Amino acid sequence: MIDIAKILFTVILLNNIVLSQFLGVCSFLGLTTDLKNSMGMSFAVIFVMVVSSAITQPIFQYLLVPNNLEYLQTVVFILVIASAVQILEAIIKKVFPPLYKGMGIYLPLITTNCAILGIMLVNIQESYTFFESLVNGFGAGVSYMLAMFLFVGVRKKMAQANIPAFFEGVPAALVAAAIVSVSFNGFKGVLENIFGR
């Protein structure tokens, strides 16, 4: 149980997918101006990460490895992710049309979101079991959500600030994201004290 807690807290706080590993930055910068869209995208990413983790880990272990086809893992993982995104997109379009409209191009772009593929590859690289892969996928999705929610608040404050015209927009957002990401380094010592090195 300690290993599961360590995986969960490490991926959420220490190795935050956006703020520490800098994956998924496109949607992070594009959708953090509105809380509702950020929340919708965060739940979509969590869903795709968990479903993709549940499917890719057994495919790798029981299909690719026994047949010496490990070199196809990236292609297979992208196909699985794309399928999960298509199913999710159809559900959101049918059940939540305003959310579908608000997320715009970023929803289908989950397919190419490097954060999701990165987590699938980490699951294999770390030799996680099926359950550990699910926990890592869920934790990575939560870490994405945490980064999104934090940055929505930061961007709301930035909108009220007096930023020089040449620095408005993406430059200011990138500097603010860097400052927020530095704060996550403080968790390293805390987690090492709890779980050891």
N, C-alpha and C positions, 0 to 999 in steps of 0.2 A: 504493500500500500504506500510505503514511503517513496518507492520508485515512481509510482503514478503521480503522487503529489509533487515530486521533484520535476518530472517532465512538465506538468501543468504550470507550476509557478515559474519555471525557467523560461518556457516559451512565451508566457504572458509578460513577465516583468524584465527578465535579464536579456533574452534574445527576442525582444518584441519585433515582430515581422516587419513593421514599417519603420519604427524609430531606431532600431539597432541594426537590422539587416538591410534596410532600405529597399525592400521589395514591396510592390503594390503602390508605389508612390503616385502613379498617374491618377488613379481614382481617389487616392488620399487627398491630393491637391485639388482635384476637380469637383469633389462632392462635399467638401467640408464647409461650404458656405451656408448650407441649410441642414438643420438637425434632422428633419424628417427623411430627407434623401440619404443622409449619412446613416441613419438607423436602418433604413431599408437595404442599403448596400451592405451594411455590416451583417445583417441576418442572412442575406444572400450568400455572402462569402463564407459564413459559418456553415451554412447548409452544404454548399459545394465542397468545402474542405472535408467535412465529415463523410459525406457520401463518397467522394473521390478516394479518401483514405480507406474506407470500407471496401471499395472495389479494387483499387490498385494493389494493395498489399497481398491479397490472395492470388491475384493474377500473376504478380511477380514471383511469389513463392511456389505456386503450384503449376504454372504454365511456362513462364519464361525461363526460370532457373533449371528445371528438369530437362528442358529442350535446348539448353545453351543459347537462349535468345535474349540474354540480358541487355545486349546492345540496342534492342528495340524498346527499352523501357520508356524513353522520352516520348516516342511516337504513340505508344499505347496509352501512356498517362494522359497525353493531350487529348486523345480520342475519348477517354473516359470523362475527363473534365468537360470537354465540349458537349458530350451527351447530357451530363448533369446540368449544365448551364441551359441547354435547350429545354429540358423538362421544367426547370425553375422559371425560365422566361415565359413559357406557355402558361404556367400556373399564375404568375404575377400579372400577366396581361389579362387573364380571364377574371381573377379574383380582386386585384388591386389596380385598376386602370390608371388612377392618378399617380400612384407610385411608379408604375411602369413608365409613364410619360416623364415624370420627374427625374428618373435615373437615366433616361435617354440612352445614348451610345455606350455608357459605362456598364450597363447590364450585360450586353453581349460580349463586351471586352473582358469580362471575368474569365472567359475562355483563355485569353492570352495573358492573364494576370500572373506575373512571374511568382508572386507570393504563393499561389496555390500549387503550381508545379514545383516550386522550391520545397514546400512541405512534403510533397509526395516523395521527392528525392531524399530528403532528410530521413523520412521514415525507413527507407531502404538502407541508406548509408549507416544509420544507427542500429540497424537490425532489430527494429522494434517488432514486438509481437502484434497480432491483430488488435488487441485491446489497447496496447500502448500507442499504436498508430492512430486509433480513433481519438484517444486522449490528446495526442500531439496535434492532430488536425483541429479538434475542437478548441484547444488552447490557443493555437495560432489564429483561429477565427476570432476568438475573444480578444487576443492581443491587437488584431486589426481594428476591432470595434472600440477598444480602449483608446487607441491612437486617434481614431476618427472623432470620438466624442471629445477628447481633450482638445483636439485642434479646432473643432467647431467653436468652442469657448474662446480659444486664442484668437481666431479670426473675427469673432464678434467684437472682441476688445480692439483688434487692429482696425476695424471699420470705424471705430470712434476716435482713433488716435490721429494725430496730425503727422502723417508720413509725407516726406518730400515726394514731389510728383515723379521724379526719375526712379524712385525706389518702390512705388506702389505696384501692387499685383504680385506676380510670381517672385521677383527678388525678395520682397518683404516676407512672403509666405515661406520661402526656402530658409531664410535666416531664422524665422520664428520656429520652423520645424526642427532646425538644428539645435536651437536652444532647448526645445522640449525634449529632444532625443538625448541631450547631455544629462538631463535630470534622471533618466533611466539608469545611468551608470551607478547611481547611489544604491540601487537594489542589489548590486553584485555582492557587496560585503554582507548584506543582510542574509541573502540566500546561502552564501558560503558558511555563515555561522549556523544556519538552521540545518542544512543538508551536508555540510562538509564540502570538500573540493570535488 
